[in-house]
Amino acid sequence: MLQRVMASDTDDRTASLKRKGQGIFTASEQRDALVKQEIEKERAALAARTAKLKALRLAKEAEERAEAERQAAANPTPTKTKAKPKAKKAPASA
């Protein structure tokens, strides 16, 4: 009977330790999951901000290009005519 009580006591202790270990492990997994969620939120926010800034930059570049085209159309630059090449002088004989 003493062995049965000791075995029962050991089983209870083992089960208790397993539950405690599982509880710690589960809490660790929960913390890891929360950290991963936070990292994912930060990545999404960064991606959204980057996309917004890229869209603004592209819109600005398109506006600047359109403005440059309007100015070029309003103020056409005169075309330069090429000067006729000058005749080469013959080398002087001495």
GUDREN-822828 format. One line per field, with one value per atom (N, C-alpha, C): residue number from 1; residue in one letter; x, y, z. Coordinates in steps of 0.001 Angstrom, whole numbers, m for minus. Example, Ala and Ser with C-alpha at 12.3 -4.5 7.8 and 13.67 -1.06 7.14 Angstrom:
resi <- 1, 1, 1, 2, 2, 2
resn <- A, A, A, S, S, S
xx <- 13190, 12300, 13200, 12850, 13670, 12900
yy <- m5690, m4500, m3300, m2250, m1060, 30
zz <- 7800, 7800, 7800, 7080, 7140, 7870
This chain:
resi <- 1, 1, 1, 2, 2, 2, 3, 3, 3, 4, 4, 4, 5, 5, 5, 6, 6, 6, 7, 7, 7, 8, 8, 8, 9, 9, 9, 10, 10, 10, 11, 11, 11, 12, 12, 12, 13, 13, 13, 14, 14, 14, 15, 15, 15, 16, 16, 16, 17, 17, 17, 18, 18, 18, 19, 19, 19, 20, 20, 20, 21, 21, 21, 22, 22, 22, 23, 23, 23, 24, 24, 24, 25, 25, 25, 26, 26, 26, 27, 27, 27, 28, 28, 28, 29, 29, 29, 30, 30, 30, 31, 31, 31, 32, 32, 32, 33, 33, 33, 34, 34, 34, 35, 35, 35, 36, 36, 36, 37, 37, 37, 38, 38, 38, 39, 39, 39, 40, 40, 40, 41, 41, 41, 42, 42, 42, 43, 43, 43, 44, 44, 44, 45, 45, 45, 46, 46, 46, 47, 47, 47, 48, 48, 48, 49, 49, 49, 50, 50, 50, 51, 51, 51, 52, 52, 52, 53, 53, 53, 54, 54, 54, 55, 55, 55, 56, 56, 56, 57, 57, 57, 58, 58, 58, 59, 59, 59, 60, 60, 60, 61, 61, 61, 62, 62, 62, 63, 63, 63, 64, 64, 64, 65, 65, 65, 66, 66, 66, 67, 67, 67, 68, 68, 68, 69, 69, 69, 70, 70, 70, 71, 71, 71, 72, 72, 72, 73, 73, 73, 74, 74, 74, 75, 75, 75, 76, 76, 76, 77, 77, 77, 78, 78, 78, 79, 79, 79, 80, 80, 80, 81, 81, 81, 82, 82, 82, 83, 83, 83, 84, 84, 84, 85, 85, 85, 86, 86, 86, 87, 87, 87, 88, 88, 88, 89, 89, 89, 90, 90, 90, 91, 91, 91, 92, 92, 92, 93, 93, 93, 94, 94, 94
resn <- M, M, M, L, L, L, Q, Q, Q, R, R, R, V, V, V, M, M, M, A, A, A, S, S, S, D, D, D, T, T, T, D, D, D, D, D, D, R, R, R, T, T, T, A, A, A, S, S, S, L, L, L, K, K, K, R, R, R, K, K, K, G, G, G, Q, Q, Q, G, G, G, I, I, I, F, F, F, T, T, T, A, A, A, S, S, S, E, E, E, Q, Q, Q, R, R, R, D, D, D, A, A, A, L, L, L, V, V, V, K, K, K, Q, Q, Q, E, E, E, I, I, I, E, E, E, K, K, K, E, E, E, R, R, R, A, A, A, A, A, A, L, L, L, A, A, A, A, A, A, R, R, R, T, T, T, A, A, A, K, K, K, L, L, L, K, K, K, A, A, A, L, L, L, R, R, R, L, L, L, A, A, A, K, K, K, E, E, E, A, A, A, E, E, E, E, E, E, R, R, R, A, A, A, E, E, E, A, A, A, E, E, E, R, R, R, Q, Q, Q, A, A, A, A, A, A, A, A, A, N, N, N, P, P, P, T, T, T, P, P, P, T, T, T, K, K, K, T, T, T, K, K, K, A, A, A, K, K, K, P, P, P, K, K, K, A, A, A, K, K, K, K, K, K, A, A, A, P, P, P, A, A, A, S, S, S, A, A, A
xx <- 815, 0, 870, 1974, 2881, 3418, 3674, 4160, 3089, 1864, 764, 631, 772, 691, 1864, 3057, 4253, 4130, 3635, 3470, 2438, 1369, 324, 866, 1661, 2263, 3206, 3988, 4920, 4153, 3097, 2282, 1655, 1165, 572, 1618, 2809, 3878, 4293, 4407, 4777, 3711, 2465, 1372, 1370, 1631, 1664, 2778, 3944, 5069, 4780, 4130, 3773, 2805, 1811, 845, 1537, 2439, 3154, 4027, 4700, 5538, 4721, 3584, 2702, 2187, 1881, 1400, 2455, 3687, 4778, 4988, 4952, 5136, 4023, 2798, 1656, 1775, 2181, 2350, 3442, 4500, 5583, 5079, 4301, 3739, 2828, 2050, 1158, 1959, 3032, 3879, 4509, 4976, 5569, 4554, 3333, 2280, 1979, 1936, 1677, 2803, 4030, 5175, 5121, 4802, 4706, 3597, 2483, 1391, 1825, 2535, 3012, 3987, 4870, 5835, 5107, 4107, 3337, 2586, 2040, 1355, 2331, 3525, 4528, 4949, 5111, 5475, 4375, 3135, 2020, 1953, 2177, 2156, 3292, 4463, 5601, 5327, 4755, 4438, 3402, 2410, 1384, 1993, 2855, 3498, 4399, 5127, 6004, 5197, 4096, 3239, 2662, 2259, 1701, 2757, 3961, 5030, 5421, 5415, 5741, 4692, 3425, 2349, 2469, 2780, 2953, 4128, 5230, 6414, 6108, 5432, 5100, 4149, 3199, 2272, 3016, 3945, 4736, 5584, 6219, 7040, 6191, 4998, 4109, 3686, 3387, 3012, 4182, 5365, 6540, 6806, 6640, 6844, 5810, 4555, 3497, 3778, 4231, 4563, 5722, 6717, 7856, 7406, 6484, 5969, 5156, 4365, 3594, 4530, 5575, 6523, 7277, 7618, 8322, 7419, 6124, 5194, 4966, 4965, 4726, 5962, 7111, 8356, 9247, 8932, 9771, 11164, 12152, 13520, 13829, 14471, 14790, 15831, 15644, 16604, 17807, 18937, 20170, 20511, 20945, 21387, 22869, 23274, 24681, 25468, 26571, 27441, 28140, 28345, 29014, 30465, 31021, 32419, 33321, 34303, 35241, 36211, 36632, 37567, 38918, 39575, 40872, 41917, 42816, 43886, 44914, 45417, 46457, 47741, 48528, 49782, 50688, 51334, 52218, 53514, 53936, 55198, 56302, 57373, 58474, 59550
yy <- m1179, 0, 1258, 1210, 2342, 2661, 1629, 1849, 2517, 2123, 2706, 4181, 4566, 5972, 6745, 6164, 6844, 6992, 5944, 6018, 7076, 7114, 8096, 9503, 9665, 10961, 11387, 10459, 10756, 11121, 10394, 10697, 12081, 12412, 13735, 14824, 14596, 15581, 15742, 14639, 14675, 15415, 15104, 15757, 17254, 17588, 18997, 19732, 19112, 19729, 19867, 18877, 18954, 20095, 20236, 21331, 22675, 22771, 24028, 24334, 23314, 23500, 23894, 23244, 23582, 25011, 25397, 26770, 27794, 27538, 28453, 28458, 27267, 27150, 27868, 27705, 28360, 29876, 30360, 31800, 32324, 31583, 31976, 32038, 31055, 31061, 32266, 32613, 33765, 35051, 35193, 36385, 36449, 35314, 35274, 35683, 35197, 35535, 37034, 37618, 39058, 39864, 39444, 40147, 40063, 38887, 38722, 39594, 39711, 40566, 42019, 42456, 43837, 44118, 43190, 43359, 43436, 42605, 42618, 43942, 44474, 45772, 46877, 46840, 47851, 47746, 46526, 46339, 46865, 46594, 47062, 48588, 49198, 50657, 51254, 50640, 51119, 50977, 49858, 49639, 50652, 50940, 51921, 53313, 53676, 54984, 55092, 54027, 54023, 54160, 53443, 53518, 54924, 55541, 56894, 57890, 57782, 58690, 58484, 57244, 56964, 57573, 57432, 58003, 59525, 60146, 61598, 62026, 61287, 61620, 61473, 60395, 60195, 61274, 61676, 62741, 64053, 64335, 65567, 65560, 64419, 64327, 64497, 63928, 64068, 65526, 66197, 67617, 68464, 68192, 68942, 68703, 67461, 67140, 67865, 67876, 68570, 70065, 70638, 72065, 72369, 71507, 71709, 71635, 70725, 70620, 71853, 72380, 73608, 74786, 74897, 75993, 75837, 74625, 74389, 74732, 74445, 74761, 76275, 76955, 78394, 79168, 78687, 79377, 78454, 78317, 77431, 78037, 77217, 77709, 77790, 78870, 78997, 77939, 77421, 76423, 77142, 76661, 77278, 76687, 77587, 77098, 76836, 75812, 75465, 76438, 76859, 77758, 76934, 77588, 76895, 76696, 75557, 75356, 76283, 76792, 77690, 76856, 77438, 76735, 76681, 75561, 75404, 76108, 76718, 77406, 76370, 76594, 75707, 76001, 74994, 75267, 76129, 77049, 77984, 77267, 77386, 76780, 77791, 77338, 78267, 78136
zz <- 0, 0, 0, 688, 734, m658, m1436, m2785, m3634, m3421, m4178, m3848, m2612, m2195, m2780, m2738, m3281, m4793, m5465, m6913, m7258, m6498, m6714, m6501, m5453, m5143, m6267, m6791, m7886, m9147, m9429, m10598, m10488, m9312, m9103, m9303, m8760, m8876, m10346, m11055, m12475, m13283, m13011, m13719, m13422, m12166, m11780, m12515, m12585, m13288, m14781, m15356, m16773, m17034, m16164, m16324, m16210, m15226, m15020, m16240, m16742, m17930, m19140, m19311, m20424, m20295, m19064, m18841, m19222, m18855, m19212, m20719, m21305, m22742, m23490, m23039, m23671, m23550, m22385, m22196, m23121, m23286, m24183, m25630, m26017, m27373, m27580, m26569, m26679, m26837, m26056, m26185, m27565, m28051, m29386, m30448, m30312, m31276, m31243, m30042, m29937, m30565, m30326, m30914, m32437, m32954, m34409, m34987, m34276, m34741, m34774, m33750, m33703, m34840, m35086, m36181, m37510, m37695, m38940, m39109, m38015, m38081, m38478, m37900, m38226, m39683, m40177, m41591, m42503, m42156, m42976, m42976, m41815, m41736, m42565, m42504, m43285, m44775, m45179, m46588, m47076, m46253, m46634, m46765, m45823, m45878, m47099, m47410, m48574, m49857, m49948, m51135, m51302, m50197, m50244, m50727, m50179, m50582, m52043, m52495, m53888, m54810, m54439, m55245, m55304, m54180, m54163, m55035, m54947, m55754, m57232, m57626, m59033, m59544, m58712, m59104, m59283, m58393, m58492, m59756, m60047, m61251, m62508, m62528, m63683, m63854, m62748, m62819, m63326, m62841, m63293, m64774, m65225, m66639, m67501, m67057, m67805, m67852, m66748, m66711, m67659, m67695, m68594, m70054, m70354, m71722, m72097, m71137, m71420, m71688, m70890, m71088, m72394, m72758, m74019, m75200, m75087, m76164, m76254, m75126, m75117, m75570, m75292, m75641, m76469, m77751, m78556, m78714, m78610, m78769, m80251, m80672, m82099, m82480, m83687, m84142, m84700, m84391, m84866, m86223, m87109, m88416, m88323, m88986, m88927, m89813, m89301, m90070, m91141, m92279, m93369, m92971, m93295, m92935, m93746, m93084, m93750, m94587, m95674, m96549, m95866, m96028, m95405, m96265, m95576, m96299, m96724, m97886, m98394, m97652, m97384, m96680, m97552, m96904, m97630, m97988, m99278, m99684, m99494, m99051, m98817, m99828
